[in-house]
Structures are given as structure tokens and as C-alpha cells.
Amino acid sequence: MEFFRVKKDIPFMKYSKISAVISTTAFILAVFFIIIRGLNLGVDFTGGTMMEVSYPKAANIDDIRQSLRDIDLEDAQVQNFGTEEDVLIRLPIREGLSIAEISEKVASTLKLSNDLMEVKRVESVGSQVGDELYEKGALAVLFVCIGIMLYLTLRFEWRFAIAAILANIHDVIIILGFFAFFQWEFNLTVLAAVLAVLGYSVNESVVVFDRVRENFRKMRKANVAEVINNAITRTMSRTIMTHLSTQTVVISMLIFGGEILHNFALALTIGILFGIYSSIMVGCPMAMWLGTNQTNLAITNPEKKKEI
Amino acid sequence: MNHSARWKYLLILTTILLSIIFVMPNFYGEAPAIQIMPIKAGEKIDTSLLQSIEETLEKSGITNTGLIVENFHIKVKLQTAEDQLKAKSLIQNSLGDKYVVALNLISNSPHWLSNMGSLPMYLGLDLRGGVHFLMQVDLSKALEKTTASYLGDFRSALRKEKIGYYDATKNNDIMQIKFKSKEELSKGKNIIRDINDSFDFKEIFINDEIILKIIISEQTKKSITEFAIKQNLETINNRVNELGVAEPLIQQQGLDRIVIQLPGVQDTAKAKEILGRTATLEMRMVNEDNFNKDIFKDGNESQIPVNSEIFSDRFGADILVKKQIILTGERITNAAPGVDSQTGQSIVSITLDGKGASIFKQVTRENIGKRMALLLIEKNITEVVTAPVIKGEIGGGRVQITGMTNAQEATDIALLLRAGSLAAPMEIIEERTVGPSMGKENISRGVQSTIWGFIAIIIMMALYYMVFGVISVITLSVNLLFLVALLSALQATLTLPGLAAIALTLGMAIDSSVLINERIRDEIRNGNTPQASISKGYKMAWGTILDSNITTMIAGLALFMFGSGPIKGFAVVLVLGILTSMFSAIFVSRAIVNYIYGNKRQINKLSIGEIFKVDNN
């Protein structure tokens, strides 16, 4: 079996202007939705309480709302979670009520009306913790970006580093755009997924760039676009197989992973799909426009001497 | 050219064997057990204790399947969960309250495995159920408390040396004393320096006022706060012991935070109550010099002398108490509930440590006939528990507190005092509770995701790359084996995101094999012989594998550094997964390929799937 029976290299770089329009539009749209709709941040970031409770029979959401209203928690959000029996309750931070008290209050009230209710999960986060997570999350993203750029500058050259990181940021913004558009909950696990995507999607660029560097050595007469086209075409089979494998696992997570891993897997799915696109149609043209050519790669490539 | 040195095969086989040993305990499951620990930390366990446990169980017909004595606790393995509950209450009753009996689970893996240090993976709270708390320690309060006690020391030292001063006050952590003259100020300064020479001084002379400002140096502040955190950690340790949790985790996080993890705890309300209680006991003298209740009625607080404060007692009456603290709860070594033999009232009798006892003796001797107040500070509310008249000197450090409304209250307060006081108040700022059924569900979810993802990869790889695909799959299985072995051996905490990371690294690890296989196909396409293609394919793929793994590693390290809790769990697995996948892709898969193809002189065709020839080069 061989997926790509291409006789000629696919002229990817010919479409780079179209793809630039597409990427820019997608990027702007994503930023637009992030600004207009904002991310639906989970309690990890906003602070507050989230409780998952489960009843032996289908839960009566209205009753739960009413009993919470009776104890002055009218700002509670109550909804089914996964199944009819499971209920998710969200409560914002309350002045004068510590996060330790609020979950006990809810649990004891709900137990009163139904003794068989079981508290499956409580996540209560104070506002200071949420603020810190914000800060730490941003720091982590920054650290990853700088780390990857440094490494790529050392191994390749700065043009590739910038191209790869731009492709990466493009992916991350689009993931966030999706989360903002659909108002999927953005919590700590999703942030982990985003960071994993940062590391993972740069792989794609690295593999292509590796081939580009090799091609510069082999294809002396070809121009930059041809070299890049060949590199992308020759690594196509690997790209598909690798991403197919990763995506299979992520789909398996979407099916079997339950509610907690659901958004994590969603973020990875978007990251993987756009990762393929961006490393080919964002990273490569970017490297080309930044002026990558035979000479500036040759200088930074010590292996070249050996082969001559 | 495709031969692996014999040592490489040996290395791989040894690693695989070792990994199997470390992975094995994960498959034996767990048996219910109870864990018995002495309340006082560090107390040794003797054979008589063991015997009495065995006898107690035997009498009620509960068979134990093994007694395990570890450094500071005993574990008793039992057959059923019912036995476990029964045994817990039986043993608790027979041993009394000097020991804590907690429910636990023990791995069923055979002894020779655990003796080799091979243990099942350490599951995080989201997989085994339990409570996680993050507590914020208010260190400024610790500073204030220390400043207050310093100021008390200065006051008495100045009085002793008969140095005239008007007023000694503090504002947060800066103390100031007004002196009558400059000479007395410099004398006073020397006295203070004798007590503790780590202060910075500032002399201020304005409007005939002679003021000495005493500033605590940054260095001292640091040691005060460090000590406060240490004391709080110890107190929490004691309190958690009272709760009876088998394997609690109590750790400092950052400068002023404490993480508490209580696996298996169901009753979160009780846990919070015991942990959250910030009760401290203070003994102070009642200010009786100018005590006139009517003066201090609402709105007339300016009449309260500067050296005193006003608090209510249990019956709502106001009592004027001096600010100077004689003793705090830190000096208490033991507290027990009891009944006063004369009045039949519930009491708490406390024992003080050496220094506490001598202070108490001195104070009671000097203040016969006066009243001493016992203040209980709980949740920022100060209450005078009792304020008895001192009838005579009390030595020996044994003090009885009366004024308890009933026996339950006496027990609660005794527990609170015994469990120690906090050097600084704390507040829960994060709570994560996972019920036991949820933990099991999460495990099965994570495992299912991994298994089905794995199966799908096997099918895809074998179909696409044929024999080389099978080799890739074997490599991937070995990678999984290594990863689980490493996680078990390091006893790294496995969380649900960690399980997701196992699945994810499997998907990512296959990348290395794909890169190799594609390279080999490339070389064949370029017209190389099969043997040369294998050799060149591996060589060319190595650089790419390294580059792409290192970038993912950078992301993993960032997650590890900035993440906490479950995210850290994700990062640990991701980083370890990258390491094992590189090892298995480079060493293991090459060794298998060499074993199959390396000895053959002539291979006409590699089974690596159909290769389409390209004719543009």
C-alpha cells in the first residue's frame, strides 16, 4: 500500500499566496472570536466551584436548582453532564463564603432531598490560584516558544525558527478560536493539550525543514520553491501516517475518555489537523519569504563538509 | 553492515527483563488492609503490639493474610472489605487512642517482587479517589504574633531594669517604644540588643517625644516565616494523624502554601473541619486594675486601656484582658478531656513543656489572687473559655481548664489543643475531591483509550508497512512496557491526564518508526540495495527523530515547571515517554531488523509495503 503515487512534486509553493490569504483570514477570525466571545474559562482559571454529582435515577434539574435557590445560591448553574443521572453544578466565588464551605453546603443540601445522591467530583479554586494559573500558563507558552526557537536556530537557522514558531502560534490561536466560537470549556487539561500541540506540531515543521536542508545539498540546480516542494512531497507519506496514528489515539480518547478528557482530545484534534496544514502552508512559505536559500543554510550546516 | 553488536542485544534483553519485573505488580490487583500507626510520630513498633493485633483478630474470627511491619506502621492484609471495616473498629477499640487505625489497600503482588523494590504505579487522587487541599498560610499573621511576643519580652525587661518608658506599641511588624529621656533610650536599646541582636533601630525625636523604632531585619523575618511554615506543617501532620488516613501527603509548595492530599477520604466535611480549625490557646492576665464594665459598653471603646483588649466569655459577659501573652498553645505537649472529681464538670487537663511549665509557675506565684484568662482563638473569633482566680502557685506544668459545657466539647477542645496550634492561620484556597467510583471510572477510561488507540495503530502499521510495520508495532509495545516500568520504578504519580499522555505518546512514538520506514522506502526508491537501504534509512532518520523529539521535550519540560497537580502528571509521562520512545525506536527496532535481515547475504526485496517508483529525479 502506498498512499501517494505522485509522479511529479506537488507545487505547494505555487499556492502559497492563496494559503496565506486563508491562514490570515482564519487567524483573524480566531482572534476576532477570542476577543468578541472570549474563552469559556473553567473554574481552574476563574476560581469558583464545580461539582459533579450523580443520582441513581435521572436527576431532576429543576428541583436541584430550587433547593440551591433556597440556600441563597441562585447564581448556581445546573446542567446534565454526560448522562441523565449525572449533574454538573457550577458556582462562582462568593464573598463571605469560603470555597471549603460552599461545596459542603451544596452537598449537604442535596443529600437532604435525596439520600442516594453521590458527590463524584469537586473542584473548588480560590481566585488567587486562578490568577496564578493564568500567569503560569502564559509563562509556559512563552517558555516553550523561546525554547523551540532557540533550538531550531541552533540546529537550522533563525529563518526556520521564526517560520516554525509562527506556524505554531497560528495553530494555537486557531485552537483558542474554536474554543471561543463554540464556547467549549477551557480548563487546565485543555491548556496542557495546547502546550502539547506546541511541541507536537513543530515536529511537522522540523521534519520538512530537515528535508529542505538535505535537498539544498542534493538539488543544486533547483530553486528554493522547487526544493521546498520536493521536501514536502517526499515527506507526505510520513506526515499522513504519523498524524493518522496520533489522531487515531485521540479519537479513541474522544470515544472512551469520558467527559474529563473530551475537551482535551478536541483541542488535540484541532491542533493535529491544523498542525499539518500550517507546517506545510504556513511554515514553508514563511521560511521562503524570509529568504532561506542554499547559502544561509550551508553556513550553519557543519555536516556539509564531510559529504563533499 | 546491518549487524548489532552482541552487547546491544544483551542490553536490550536485560532492559526488557527488568521492565517486565517492574511492570508485573500492576497486574496483581490490591487487597483490603488496615494500617496501624502510633499517634506520636517516630514511635517504634514492638512485638507485643503485633501480638495483640493478631489476638484481637483471631478472637473475632477474622483471618489476616499477612502482617507487614514497616518503619513506623503495621499493615494487616485482609480477605474482604467487610473484614476490613470490622477489623478497623475492633483494633481501634482494643488499642485505644494512642494509635491510629486507617483503611488502606495493599498490592497483591508476591513478596519477592516487593522485596526487589518493584511496586505498582502510584496512582494520583483522580484515579484512586480522595481529597486534595491547597492551603494558603497567612505569614503576616505569624510575623505579627512574633512581634507581639518580642514586645512583651521588651516590656518586662525594661520594667525589670527600671527604665522609664511611656508606651510600647506595634504596627504590623514594626515596634516602637517611647522613652522618658535620651539616656533611658540608649540604655533601653542595649537591653533590647541583649535579648536579640538582629534588629535594626531608628531613633526619632519630634515634639519632645523620644521614640525608638525597632525594625525586624529581613533575615529574621525570613527565619520567622520559615519557622511558621514548619510549625504549620507539623501541626497538619498531627491533625491528619488524628483523621486516620493511610498514606497522606503533606508538602510545602512555594513560600507560603501547603498541599495536603488524603487518599481514600470520603468524609470531606470532617477533614475540612479538622484541618481548617485554626484554634490556638492563649493565656493572659485579666486586667482588673480599672475594670468597670459600664465604661466599655459599645461606642465607648476609646476608654479601653492601650495595654488591654476586651473579649466576651462563654456567657456573653465582657472581660478586659491584657494584651501581653503569657503562654500560647505551642507550649502544650498534651491535652486530655476529663471530669472534675469535685464538681463533676467536664474539663480539659493540659500538660505544658519545660519552658511553659516554668513560666506558668512564675506567673501563678506572682499573681496569686488575680484572675488569669484562657482564650481560645478559633476562626478569628477570640473567646474567653474561662478566667479562674489563681489560688496558689501551680508547678509541674499540669493545668486544668474548666468551663466546658459538656463532655463532647471537652473532647473536641482537647483534640484541638493536642493536635497543636498553628503558627499562622491558614485557609483552603483549592479543593479537589474525587469520589471512589469516579476514580475507578477514570482508570477504565484512560486504559480503554490507550488500548483501543493501540489496537488501531497495530492494524494500520501492519497493513501499511508489512513486516516493517510489525517490527514498528513490536517496538511500540516495548516502548509501552518501558514507559509503564519506568513509571512504576520511579513511583511517579499517575493521573488521568497522565494516562492520556501514555496514549498520546504512543501515537507520537510511532512517528519515529514511520520516519525510519519512510526513509528506507526512499532509499530503495533511489535504487539502493535492501541492505544499504536499511542502514542508510536508519542513519538519515536519526537526526530528524532527535530534532522532533527534543522540541516536544521542551514543551514537556515547560509543563512540568509551570504546571501543578494533574498537569504535572501529564508532563512527567510525556517526558518519560519521549525518552523511552527514542530508546526503543533507535535501539530496539534496529536490533530486530538486524536480527531478521542482517545475517542474510542476499535479500531481493524488503517487506515494507509496496513502493511506488518516482521518475522525476
Contacts between the chains, C-beta under 8 A, distances in Angstrom:
chain1	res1	chain2	res2	distance
A	1	B	463	6.3
A	1	B	464	5.3
A	1	B	609	5.5
A	1	B	610	6.0
A	2	B	609	6.5
A	2	B	610	5.1
A	2	B	611	6.5
A	2	B	612	4.7
A	4	B	612	7.7
A	5	B	612	4.6
A	6	B	614	7.3
A	7	B	614	6.5
A	7	B	615	6.4
A	7	B	616	6.5
A	8	B	616	5.4
A	9	B	616	6.6
A	52	B	438	7.6
A	54	B	437	7.9
A	98	B	427	6.7
A	98	B	428	6.7
A	99	B	428	6.3
A	99	B	429	6.9
A	99	B	430	7.4
A	99	B	431	6.1
A	100	B	133	7.9
A	100	B	272	4.9
A	100	B	276	6.0
A	100	B	428	4.1
A	100	B	431	6.1
A	103	B	268	7.5
A	103	B	431	6.5
A	103	B	433	7.4
A	104	B	268	7.0
A	104	B	269	5.0
A	104	B	272	6.8
A	107	B	268	7.9
A	107	B	269	7.7
A	108	B	269	7.5
A	118	B	435	6.2
A	118	B	437	7.0
A	119	B	433	6.9
A	119	B	435	5.9
A	120	B	434	7.5
A	120	B	435	4.6
A	120	B	437	6.7
A	120	B	438	4.3
A	121	B	432	8.0
A	121	B	433	6.5
A	121	B	434	5.4
A	121	B	435	6.6
A	121	B	438	5.5
A	122	B	268	7.4
A	122	B	431	6.1
A	122	B	432	6.8
A	122	B	433	3.9
A	123	B	431	7.4
A	123	B	432	5.3
A	123	B	433	8.0
A	124	B	428	8.0
A	124	B	430	6.7
A	124	B	431	4.0
A	124	B	432	7.5
A	125	B	429	7.6
A	125	B	430	5.2
A	125	B	431	8.0
A	126	B	136	7.5
A	126	B	427	7.9
A	126	B	428	7.8
A	126	B	429	3.5
A	126	B	430	6.1
A	128	B	136	7.1
A	128	B	429	6.1
A	129	B	134	6.7
A	129	B	429	5.4
A	129	B	430	5.0
A	136	B	562	4.3
A	136	B	563	7.4
A	136	B	564	7.9
A	137	B	562	7.2
A	139	B	562	5.5
A	140	B	558	4.5
A	140	B	559	6.4
A	140	B	561	7.3
A	140	B	562	3.9
A	140	B	563	7.1
A	141	B	558	7.9
A	143	B	554	8.0
A	143	B	558	4.4
A	143	B	561	7.2
A	143	B	562	7.1
A	144	B	554	5.9
A	144	B	555	4.9
A	144	B	558	4.6
A	147	B	554	3.9
A	147	B	557	7.7
A	147	B	558	6.9
A	148	B	551	5.2
A	148	B	554	5.6
A	148	B	555	7.8
A	151	B	547	8.0
A	151	B	550	6.0
A	151	B	551	6.3
A	151	B	554	6.6
A	152	B	551	7.6
A	155	B	547	5.9
A	188	B	563	7.9
A	188	B	565	7.9
A	188	B	566	6.9
A	188	B	567	5.7
A	189	B	497	5.5
A	189	B	500	7.9
A	189	B	566	7.0
A	189	B	567	7.4
A	189	B	570	7.7
A	191	B	567	7.4
A	192	B	497	6.0
A	192	B	559	6.1
A	192	B	563	6.9
A	192	B	567	5.0
A	192	B	570	4.9
A	192	B	571	7.7
A	195	B	555	5.2
A	195	B	558	6.4
A	195	B	559	5.3
A	196	B	504	6.7
A	196	B	552	7.8
A	196	B	555	6.2
A	196	B	559	7.7
A	196	B	570	7.8
A	196	B	574	6.8
A	198	B	555	5.2
A	199	B	551	5.6
A	199	B	552	3.9
A	199	B	553	7.4
A	199	B	554	6.3
A	199	B	555	2.7
A	199	B	556	6.6
A	200	B	508	6.4
A	200	B	552	5.9
A	200	B	555	7.5
A	202	B	548	7.7
A	202	B	551	4.5
A	202	B	552	7.8
A	203	B	508	7.9
A	203	B	511	6.8
A	203	B	548	3.8
A	203	B	551	6.3
A	203	B	552	6.5
A	206	B	544	6.9
A	206	B	547	4.6
A	206	B	548	4.7
A	206	B	551	6.2
A	207	B	515	7.1
A	207	B	544	5.5
A	207	B	548	6.1
A	210	B	543	6.6
A	210	B	544	4.7
A	210	B	547	6.4
A	214	B	540	7.9
A	234	B	522	6.9
A	235	B	518	7.4
A	237	B	518	5.6
A	237	B	521	7.7
A	238	B	511	8.0
A	238	B	514	5.2
A	238	B	515	5.9
A	238	B	518	4.3
A	241	B	460	7.6
A	241	B	464	6.4
A	241	B	510	7.8
A	241	B	514	4.6
A	241	B	518	7.6
A	242	B	510	6.7
A	242	B	511	4.4
A	242	B	514	4.9
A	242	B	515	7.9
A	244	B	460	6.5
A	245	B	457	5.1
A	245	B	460	6.5
A	245	B	461	7.6
A	245	B	507	5.2
A	245	B	510	4.4
A	245	B	511	7.6
A	245	B	514	7.3
A	246	B	504	7.3
A	246	B	507	3.5
A	246	B	508	6.0
A	246	B	510	7.7
A	246	B	511	7.7
A	247	B	507	7.5
A	248	B	453	5.8
A	248	B	456	4.3
A	248	B	457	6.1
A	248	B	460	7.0
A	248	B	507	6.9
A	249	B	449	7.4
A	249	B	450	7.8
A	249	B	453	3.4
A	249	B	454	7.8
A	249	B	456	7.5
A	249	B	457	7.1
A	249	B	503	5.0
A	249	B	504	6.3
A	249	B	506	6.0
A	249	B	507	3.7
A	250	B	453	7.8
A	250	B	504	7.4
A	250	B	507	6.9
A	251	B	453	7.8
A	252	B	448	7.7
A	252	B	449	4.9
A	252	B	450	7.7
A	252	B	452	4.3
A	252	B	453	3.7
A	252	B	456	6.6
A	252	B	503	6.9
A	253	B	449	4.4
A	253	B	453	7.1
A	253	B	500	6.2
A	253	B	503	6.0
A	253	B	504	8.0
A	255	B	449	7.8
A	255	B	452	7.3
A	256	B	445	5.8
A	256	B	448	3.9
A	256	B	449	4.6
A	256	B	452	6.1
A	257	B	445	5.3
A	257	B	446	7.2
A	257	B	448	7.9
A	257	B	449	4.8
A	257	B	500	6.8
A	258	B	441	6.9
A	258	B	442	7.3
A	258	B	445	4.4
A	260	B	442	7.0
A	260	B	445	7.7
A	260	B	496	6.1
A	261	B	445	6.8
A	261	B	446	7.8
A	261	B	449	7.1
A	261	B	496	7.0
A	261	B	497	7.9
A	261	B	500	5.5
A	264	B	497	7.2
A	264	B	500	6.2
A	265	B	500	7.9
A	268	B	504	7.3
